[in-house]
Amino acid sequence: MALAVAAPLQLARAQEVNAYLGIGSAYDSSNGAQIETFSDGTLYKTPSMGGPFGHIGASAFITRHVGIGTEISWRFAQADYAGINYRPTFYNFDAIYQPLSGSRQRFEPEFRAGIGGAHLHFFAPDDQSCSQVRGCETSNHFQVHFAAAARLYLTDHLFFRPAFDAHYVNNLFEFGRNWVPEYSFGVGYGLGRGK
């Protein structure tokens, strides 16, 4: 209970607050399976994961070097998974360490580690069932998240943000590996630098 009261008070006194929006891609290989998705004798191959992903996040620094953050990334369009459409989403809550900070810094690297989830939503055709696909209609997985990013300030508030994320998704049986790397580039806005 005390933590629930203390967290908003700490955020209200945050040294720095940032929000960003970007685009990138996450990748995972196919698991190589073939599925008789519609029980009609036709085998469909499972795909690899890829394509363009949206990325949005925010962070608040309690001290000049330590903060917390949250991110979500999702594939913009549905993709084919063994004859049905699907869309992956990753979300996480992180602790953040930034070794350099201050109003005069134009380059601020950050390292993140946290937990979250991976959500795969499947969209079966109206007249079909996707019951042959394990996890259909939705499949949720726990994930551990690691990231390295940098905020490259163009002005005192506006920044460009390249990032590399690594999602370790527990039991991601729909694809070939539990590790899902993600690359993204974004723009953001920060307040409170150099307090």
C-alpha positions in Angstrom: 0.0 0.0 0.0 2.8 2.4 0.9 4.4 1.7 -2.5 1.2 2.5 -4.3 1.1 5.9 -2.6 4.9 6.6 -2.9 5.3 5.9 -6.6 3.0 8.7 -7.8 4.7 11.1 -5.4 8.1 10.1 -6.7 6.9 10.6 -10.3 5.6 14.1 -9.4 9.2 15.0 -8.3 10.9 13.3 -11.3 14.1 14.8 -12.5 13.3 14.2 -16.2 10.3 12.9 -18.1 10.4 11.7 -21.8 7.9 10.3 -24.3 8.7 8.9 -27.7 7.1 7.4 -30.8 8.9 5.3 -33.4 9.0 2.6 -36.1 11.1 -0.5 -36.4 10.8 -4.2 -36.7 11.0 -7.4 -34.5 12.2 -10.7 -35.9 11.8 -14.3 -35.1 12.3 -17.4 -37.3 9.7 -19.9 -38.2 9.4 -23.0 -36.0 9.2 -25.1 -39.2 5.8 -26.6 -38.4 3.1 -27.4 -40.9 -0.5 -27.2 -39.6 -3.7 -28.5 -41.1 -5.4 -25.2 -40.0 -8.9 -25.8 -41.4 -9.1 -29.6 -41.1 -9.4 -29.8 -44.9 -6.2 -31.8 -45.7 -4.2 -28.7 -46.6 -1.0 -28.1 -44.7 0.1 -24.5 -44.0 3.6 -23.5 -43.1 4.2 -21.4 -40.0 5.9 -18.1 -40.9 8.8 -16.1 -39.5 7.9 -12.9 -37.6 8.9 -9.6 -39.2 7.5 -6.5 -40.9 7.0 -2.9 -39.7 6.3 -2.3 -36.0 5.1 0.8 -34.2 6.8 1.7 -31.0 5.7 4.0 -28.2 7.2 4.6 -24.8 7.7 6.9 -21.8 10.2 7.3 -19.0 10.6 9.2 -15.8 13.9 9.6 -14.0 13.8 9.8 -10.2 17.5 10.7 -10.0 19.7 12.0 -12.8 20.8 8.4 -13.6 18.0 6.0 -12.5 14.4 5.9 -13.7 11.5 3.8 -14.8 9.7 3.4 -18.1 7.2 1.5 -20.1 7.0 0.6 -23.8 4.7 -1.1 -26.3 5.4 -2.2 -29.8 3.0 -3.8 -32.2 3.0 -5.0 -35.9 1.2 -2.4 -37.9 -0.7 -4.8 -40.2 -1.9 -8.3 -39.7 0.3 -11.0 -41.2 -0.4 -14.6 -42.3 0.1 -17.4 -39.8 -0.6 -20.8 -41.3 -3.6 -19.6 -43.3 -5.1 -17.2 -40.7 -4.1 -13.6 -39.8 -2.3 -12.6 -36.6 -0.8 -9.5 -35.0 2.0 -9.6 -32.4 2.3 -7.0 -29.6 5.1 -6.6 -27.0 4.8 -4.6 -23.8 7.2 -4.1 -20.9 7.9 -2.2 -17.7 11.5 -1.4 -17.1 14.1 0.0 -14.7 16.4 2.4 -16.6 20.0 3.5 -16.1 21.4 6.5 -18.0 25.2 7.0 -17.3 25.3 10.5 -18.8 22.7 13.2 -18.3 22.3 16.9 -18.1 21.1 19.9 -19.9 24.4 20.3 -21.9 24.5 16.6 -23.0 23.3 16.1 -26.6 23.9 12.3 -26.3 22.2 10.4 -23.5 22.6 6.6 -23.6 20.2 4.4 -21.6 20.1 0.8 -20.6 16.8 -0.9 -19.7 15.8 -4.2 -18.0 12.3 -5.3 -17.1 9.4 -7.6 -17.5 6.2 -7.6 -19.5 4.4 -9.8 -22.0 4.0 -10.8 -25.6 0.5 -11.0 -27.0 -0.4 -12.8 -30.3 -3.9 -12.1 -31.5 -5.2 -14.5 -34.2 -8.0 -13.5 -36.6 -9.8 -16.5 -38.1 -11.9 -16.0 -41.2 -15.6 -15.5 -40.5 -16.6 -19.0 -41.8 -13.7 -20.9 -40.3 -12.3 -21.9 -37.0 -8.6 -21.7 -36.1 -8.8 -24.4 -33.4 -6.0 -26.4 -35.0 -3.6 -23.5 -34.2 -2.4 -23.8 -30.6 -3.2 -20.6 -28.7 -5.9 -19.4 -31.1 -7.7 -16.8 -30.7 -5.1 -15.2 -28.4 -1.8 -16.4 -27.0 -0.1 -14.6 -24.1 3.4 -15.1 -23.0 5.5 -13.7 -20.1 8.7 -11.9 -21.3 11.9 -10.5 -19.9 13.1 -7.3 -21.7 16.5 -5.8 -22.2 17.3 -2.7 -24.3 20.0 -0.2 -25.2 19.0 3.1 -26.6 20.3 6.7 -27.0 18.5 10.0 -27.0 20.3 12.3 -29.4 18.9 15.8 -28.6 18.2 18.1 -31.6 17.0 20.9 -29.3 16.7 21.2 -25.5 13.6 19.0 -25.7 13.3 17.3 -29.0 15.3 14.1 -29.5 16.0 11.3 -32.0 16.0 7.8 -30.4 17.6 4.7 -32.0 17.1 1.6 -29.9 17.9 -2.2 -29.8 15.5 -4.3 -27.7 15.8 -8.0 -26.9 12.7 -9.8 -25.8 13.1 -13.2 -24.1 9.5 -14.6 -24.5 8.8 -17.7 -22.4 7.6 -20.6 -24.4 7.1 -18.8 -27.7 6.2 -22.1 -29.4 4.5 -20.3 -32.4 7.9 -19.3 -33.7 11.4 -20.7 -33.8 13.1 -19.0 -30.8 12.3 -17.5 -27.5 14.6 -14.5 -28.2 13.0 -11.8 -30.3 15.4 -8.9 -31.3 13.8 -5.6 -32.2 15.3 -2.5 -33.8 13.5 0.9 -33.8 14.1 4.6 -34.6 11.9 7.2 -33.0 11.4 10.9 -32.1 10.5 12.1 -28.7 10.1 15.1 -26.4 11.7 15.5 -22.9 11.1 17.8 -20.0 13.2 18.6 -16.9 16.7 17.9 -18.2 19.5 19.3 -16.1 17.6 19.7 -12.9 
